[in-house]
């Protein structure tokens, strides 16, 4: 399994924790805070895949954020992608918002299911993914317009199975931004004005 991490920071913050069992039975535990992760879709075998990237977006009661998320996805400079948007039984207007986006752009693939949690929503979308690569995005996050194009090119150029970025953590209260691989809970002592 090949990993590649470009230097450009993504936006949004996630804690990624996963275990990989490699071909030589080496067990690897990976815990990273990441902005975007991009995985090679090996489930399709060697067949040619179109679109290049399947973006998986689980949604639950995200009416305040899902439009900004989907707008950022539709603004991507990568020409060939699908966004599989799984509404996980939302009780707000998320479902209607998703339907509106799907009606105006066929790259948005809507899926509606009873509430079963984000893992079930992601797994449902993974079964449907047609892309050569799979990317995960939460409904309250957004990505820069060239994020997926840069990650796709990095994966191809480096023959990588996984590409991940650093992140940009934005604190909504003060609109402070921290490019880092950690989540600051408060400024360091030397940054305070005490």
Order of alpha helices (4+ residues) and beta strands (2+ residues): beta-beta-beta-beta-beta-alpha-beta-alpha-beta-alpha-beta-alpha-beta-beta-beta
